[in-house]
C-alpha cells in the first residue's frame, strides 16, 4: 500500500497491473483489502486501483457521498489517470453514480453491485453500466437493482446467485461478469 494526502486527508491506496484503469470503491464496512480476489483476476489485463476512503481511515461514518466521489477523482488525479472504469458495491455504488454525474469525463464505465439508486438524474449517466444483483439479496432486492438499470440509459442488468455478500460468496462469477463486461466494452484495447 502507498499513501498520499487527498483533499486534506491521508489515504492509503494500492495500484497493480497494467492496462486500462479499473477503480474499485468500497461498500459500507469494507476496505481495499476486500478486493484481493478481483485484483488477482484483473491485474494481468488491467491497472487495478483500490483505496481506503475517508470513513475507512477516520472511523467517521457520515461523510457525504459527493465528498467521497471527489476523493476518488482526486486519487485519479494523483495517479495521472484521466478516465477509469469504476466498480462500486453498496455505498460504493452511490459514490460511483455520483462520480458519473459530477465528473462524467472521468468515468469510462460503471459496474454497480447491490447498489442503491442515486437520488440524482440517473438519465444523465450516459456511460455503459453493468448492474449486478444477488438473487437472494434482502438488503437490495433484485427488483430494485433491475429498476436502477432501467433508469440508466446504457445499463445492462445481470442477476447473480447469493445474497448481499455475493461478491465474496461467488467471487469467480462476479469476476467473470466484470471481465465479460469490460471485454464487451473493448476496454483491453481502449
PAVOMAR-925841 format. One line per 8 residues: for each residue x, y, z of N, C-alpha, C. Coordinates in steps of 0.05 Angstrom, whole numbers, always signed. Each point is the difference from the previous one (the first is absolute). Example, Ala and Ser with C-alpha at 12.3 -4.5 7.8 and 13.67 -1.06 7.14 Angstrom:
BEGIN
+264/-114/+156/-18/+24/+0/+18/+24/+0 ~ -7/+21/-14/+16/+24/+1/-15/+22/+14 $
END
This chain:
BEGIN
+17/-24/+0/-17/+24/+0/+18/+25/+0 ~ -9/+19/-16/+13/+26/+0/-18/+20/+15 ~ +9/+23/+5/-16/+20/+13/+4/+28/-13 ~ -20/+16/+2/+1/+28/-10/-21/+16/+16 ~ +1/+26/-4/-20/+17/+12/-20/+8/-22 ~ -25/-6/+5/-22/+6/-19/-20/+18/+14 ~ -4/+23/-10/-20/+19/+12/+4/+3/+30 ~ +25/+2/+8/+7/+6/+28/+1/-24/+18 $
-3/-24/-11/+0/-24/+17/+19/-21/-12 ~ +16/-13/+17/+18/-21/-9/-17/-24/-9 ~ +6/-10/-24/-14/-22/-12/+21/-22/-7 ~ -7/-25/+6/+16/-23/-8/-12/-12/-25 ~ +17/-6/-20/-10/-11/-25/+20/-21/-10 ~ -10/-15/-19/+17/-21/-13/-6/+0/-30 ~ +21/-2/-16/-2/-1/-29/+16/-24/-9 ~ -12/-17/-17/+15/-22/-11/-10/-6/-28 $
+16/-14/-16/-8/-8/-26/+6/+22/-21 ~ -7/-6/-24/+4/+19/-22/-23/-2/-19 ~ -7/+22/-12/-22/+1/-19/-20/+21/+8 ~ -24/-1/-12/-20/+20/+7/-6/+0/+30 ~ -2/+23/+13/-4/+1/+29/-29/-7/+8 ~ -1/-16/+22/-25/-7/+13/+2/+8/+29 ~ -18/+18/+8/+0/+10/+27/-22/-14/+16 ~ +8/-13/+22/-19/-13/+18/-6/+17/+24 $
-26/+5/+4/-9/+16/+23/-11/-20/+21 ~ +2/+7/+25/-8/-17/+21/-29/+3/+8 ~ -13/-22/+6/-27/+1/+11/+2/+6/+30 ~ -23/+4/+12/-1/+6/+28/+13/-22/+17 ~ +19/+8/+17/+13/-18/+18/+22/-17/-13 ~ +7/+5/-25/+21/-15/-13/+25/+17/-4 ~ +22/-13/-5/+26/+14/-5/+11/-9/-26 ~ +21/+13/-9/+13/-6/-25/+9/-29/-1 $
+9/-11/+22/+9/-28/+1/-21/-20/-9 ~ -26/+8/+2/-22/-18/-8/+0/-5/-30 ~ +15/+15/-15/+0/-3/-29/+23/-18/-10 ~ +12/-15/+18/+24/-17/-7/-6/-20/-23 ~ -23/-13/+1/-7/-19/-20/-4/+13/-28 ~ -12/+24/+1/-4/+14/-25/+27/+10/-11 ~ +17/+9/+18/+27/+9/-8/+14/-23/-15 ~ +0/-24/+12/+14/-22/-13/-13/-7/-27 $
-26/+2/-2/-14/-7/-25/+5/+21/-23 ~ +4/+25/+7/+1/+21/-20/+28/+10/-6 ~ +19/-2/+18/+25/+15/-3/+17/-10/-23 ~ -5/-22/-12/+15/-8/-24/-8/+16/-25 ~ -24/+12/+1/-10/+15/-23/-7/+29/+6 ~ -2/+7/+26/-10/+26/+8/+18/+12/+22 ~ +0/+26/+2/+13/+14/+22/-21/+2/+22 ~ +4/-14/+22/-20/-2/+21/+7/+19/+22 $
-19/+17/+8/+4/+20/+21/-20/-5/+22 ~ +10/-3/+24/-18/-2/+24/+10/+20/+20 ~ -18/+9/+18/+9/+18/+21/-20/-1/+23 ~ +10/+9/+23/-17/+3/+24/-9/+28/+1 ~ -27/+4/-3/-10/+28/-1/-1/+12/+28 ~ -9/+25/+1/+3/+15/+25/-16/-12/+24 ~ -23/-12/-4/-12/-12/+23/+14/-25/+9 ~ +15/-14/-18/+17/-22/+8/+23/+10/+17 $
+11/+23/-7/+24/+10/+13/-6/+14/+26 ~ -23/+13/+3/-6/+16/+24/-20/-14/+19 ~ -14/-19/-10/-21/-13/+16/-25/+16/+1 ~ -1/+23/-12/-24/+17/-1/-19/-11/-22 ~ -24/-8/+7/-17/-13/-20/-15/+19/-19 ~ -2/+26/+6/-19/+17/-13/+13/+21/-18 ~ +17/-8/-18/+10/+19/-20/-19/+0/-23 ~ -6/+24/-11/-19/+1/-22/+12/-13/-25 $
-18/-13/-15/+7/-14/-25/+16/+18/-19 ~ -8/+26/-4/+16/+17/-18/+29/+2/+9 ~ +5/+2/+26/+28/+2/+10/+15/-26/-7 ~ -13/-23/+4/+13/-25/-6/+6/-3/-30 ~ -19/+10/-17/+5/+0/-29/+23/+18/-8 ~ +1/+24/+13/+22/+18/-5/+27/-12/+8 ~ +0/-14/+22/+24/-14/+9/+10/-20/-21 ~ -19/-15/-11/+7/-20/-20/+12/+13/-25 $
-12/+22/-8/+10/+15/-23/+27/+12/+6 ~ +4/+10/+24/+26/+11/+8/+22/-22/+0 ~ -8/-24/+7/+20/-22/-1/+7/-6/-29 ~ -20/+1/-18/+6/-3/-29/+19/+22/-9 ~ -5/+24/+9/+18/+23/-7/+29/-6/+10 ~ +2/-9/+25/+26/-6/+12/+15/-21/-17 ~ -15/-19/-10/+12/-22/-15/+4/+7/-30 ~ -10/+24/-8/+3/+8/-28/-19/-15/-19 $
-23/-9/+10/-19/-15/-15/-23/+18/-9 ~ -4/+2/-26/-22/+17/-10/-27/-12/+3 ~ -3/-26/-7/-26/-14/+1/+5/-28/+10 ~ -20/-10/+15/+2/-27/+11/-27/-14/-2 ~ +1/-26/-1/-24/-17/+4/-3/+0/+31 ~ -24/+4/+9/-5/+3/+29/-19/-23/+9 ~ +8/-14/+21/-15/-22/+11/-8/+8/+29 ~ -26/-2/+6/-9/+7/+26/-23/-17/+10 $
+3/-13/+22/-22/-15/+13/-12/+17/+22 ~ -25/-4/+5/-13/+12/+23/+4/+31/+0 ~ +11/+11/+22/+6/+28/+2/+20/+8/-22 ~ +18/-17/-7/+19/+6/-22/-15/+4/-26 ~ -23/-12/-4/-16/+4/-23/-12/+28/-1 ~ -8/+10/+23/-9/+28/+1/+22/+19/-7 ~ +24/-5/+11/+24/+17/-6/+6/-2/-30 ~ -2/-23/-12/+5/-4/-29/-20/+16/-16 $
-25/-1/+7/-21/+15/-14/+5/+30/+3 ~ +8/+9/+23/+7/+28/+5/+23/+9/-18 ~ +20/-17/-2/+23/+6/-17/-10/+4/-29 ~ -17/-18/-9/-10/+1/-28/-17/+25/-5 ~ -14/+9/+21/-16/+24/-3/+16/+26/+2 ~ +19/+1/+19/+16/+24/+6/+25/+2/-18 ~ +11/-22/-7/+25/-1/-15/-2/-20/-23 ~ -19/+4/-18/-5/-20/-21/+24/-6/-17 $
+16/+20/-4/+24/-3/-18/+21/-18/+13 ~ -2/-6/+25/+19/-17/+14/-7/-29/+2 ~ -25/-6/-8/-11/-27/+3/-4/-13/-27 ~ +13/-22/-5/-2/-15/-25/-25/-18/+0 ~ -4/-14/+23/-24/-17/+4/-4/-3/+30 ~ -24/-11/+6/-7/-6/+28/-8/-29/+2 ~ +9/-13/+22/-11/-26/+8/-11/+4/+28 ~ -26/-3/+3/-14/+5/+25/-11/-26/+11 $
+7/-7/+24/-8/-26/+12/-16/+6/+26 ~ -24/-11/+1/-17/+5/+23/+0/+30/+8 ~ -3/+16/-20/+2/+29/+3/-27/+13/+2 ~ -2/+19/+19/-24/+16/+2/-1/+20/-23 ~ -24/+7/-10/-1/+20/-20/+7/+28/+11 ~ +15/+15/-14/+7/+27/+7/-25/+17/-3 ~ -2/+21/+17/-23/+17/-2/+2/+20/-23 ~ +23/+2/-12/+4/+19/-22/-13/-10/-26 $
+4/+15/-21/-12/-6/-27/+14/-23/-13 ~ -9/-24/+5/+14/-24/-10/+1/-1/-31 ~ -19/+13/-13/-1/+0/-29/+24/+16/-11 ~ +14/+15/+17/+24/+15/-9/+25/-17/+1 ~ -2/-24/+11/+23/-18/-1/+1/-13/-27 ~ +18/+7/-17/+1/-9/-27/+21/-22/-5 ~ +17/-5/+20/+20/-20/-4/-13/-28/+1 ~ +13/-20/-12/-10/-27/+2/+1/-9/+30 $
-22/-14/+8/-3/-8/+28/-8/-29/+1 ~ +13/-14/+18/-9/-28/+7/-10/+1/+28 ~ -25/-8/+4/-13/-2/+26/-2/-29/+7 ~ +11/-7/+23/+0/-28/+9/-16/-2/+26 ~ -15/-22/+3/-16/-4/+25/+1/-29/+8 ~ +1/-4/+26/-1/-28/+10/-29/-9/+1 ~ -5/-24/-10/-28/-10/-2/-13/-1/+27 ~ +15/-6/+22/-12/-2/+26/+6/+25/+18 $
+7/+22/-12/+7/+24/+15/-25/+12/+11 ~ -1/+2/+27/-23/+12/+13/+5/+30/+7 ~ +26/+9/+0/+6/+28/+5/-5/+17/-25 ~ +7/-10/-23/-5/+13/-25/-12/-21/-19 ~ -26/-5/+2/-13/-21/-15/+5/+4/-30 ~ +1/-22/-15/+6/+2/-29/-19/+18/-16 ~ -25/+2/+9/-19/+17/-16/+8/+29/+2 ~ +13/+8/+23/+9/+28/+2/+25/+5/-17 $
+17/-20/-2/+23/+3/-17/-8/+0/-29 ~ -20/-16/-7/-11/+0/-27/-11/+28/-7 ~ -15/+12/+19/-11/+27/-4/+23/+20/-4 ~ +21/-3/+15/+24/+18/-3/+10/-2/-29 ~ +3/-25/-9/+10/-4/-28/-19/+12/-20 ~ -26/-1/+5/-19/+11/-19/+0/+31/+0 ~ +9/+12/+22/+1/+29/+2/+25/+13/-13 ~ +20/-17/-6/+24/+10/-12/+0/-9/-30 $
+4/+19/-18/-4/-6/-29/+17/-23/-10 ~ +26/-2/+7/+17/-20/-12/+7/-22/+20 ~ -20/-8/+16/+6/-20/+21/-10/-28/-9 ~ +15/-19/+10/-7/-29/-3/-4/-11/+28 ~ -18/-18/+3/-6/-13/+26/+8/-29/-1 ~ +13/-10/+21/+6/-28/+2/-4/-9/+29 ~ -15/-22/+3/-5/-11/+26/+21/-21/+6 ~ +10/+0/+25/+21/-19/+8/-12/-17/+22 $
+12/-23/+5/-9/-16/+23/+9/+13/+26 ~ -14/-7/+22/+9/+10/+26/-16/+24/+10 ~ +8/+8/+24/-13/+22/+14/+16/+26/-2 ~ -1/+17/+21/+13/+26/-2/+31/-3/-1 ~ +11/-22/+8/+29/-4/-2/+8/-16/-24 ~ -15/+1/-22/+5/-17/-23/+28/+5/-12 ~ +11/+23/+3/+27/+5/-11/+20/-18/+13 ~ -1/-3/+26/+19/-18/+14/-9/-29/-2 $
-26/-5/+2/-10/-27/-1/+5/-13/-27 ~ -3/+15/-21/+2/-10/-28/+20/+17/-15 ~ +24/+4/+11/+19/+18/-12/+8/-8/-29 ~ +1/-26/-5/+7/-9/-27/-21/+9/-20 ~ -26/-2/+7/-22/+8/-18/+0/+31/-2 ~ +5/+14/+22/+1/+29/-1/+23/+9/-19 ~ +23/-12/+4/+23/+7/-17/-6/-6/-29 ~ -12/-22/-5/-7/-7/-28/-19/+20/-12 $
-21/+9/+15/-19/+20/-9/+15/+26/-6 ~ +17/+8/+18/+15/+26/-3/+18/-2/-25 ~ +15/-22/-2/+18/-3/-23/-15/-1/-26 ~ -23/-14/+0/-16/-1/-25/-9/+28/-8 ~ -9/+15/+20/-10/+28/-5/+23/+17/-11 ~ +23/-1/+13/+23/+16/-10/+9/-9/-28 ~ -1/-26/-5/+8/-10/-26/-21/+10/-21 ~ -26/-1/+7/-21/+10/-17/+5/+29/-8 $
+10/+15/+19/+5/+29/-5/+25/+4/-18 ~ +16/-22/-2/+25/+3/-15/+21/+14/+17 ~ -3/-2/+26/+17/+14/+18/+29/-8/-2 ~ +6/-25/-7/+27/-9/-1/+16/+14/-21 ~ -14/+10/-21/+15/+14/-21/-6/+30/+0 ~ -16/+9/+19/-7/+29/+0/+21/+16/+15 $
END
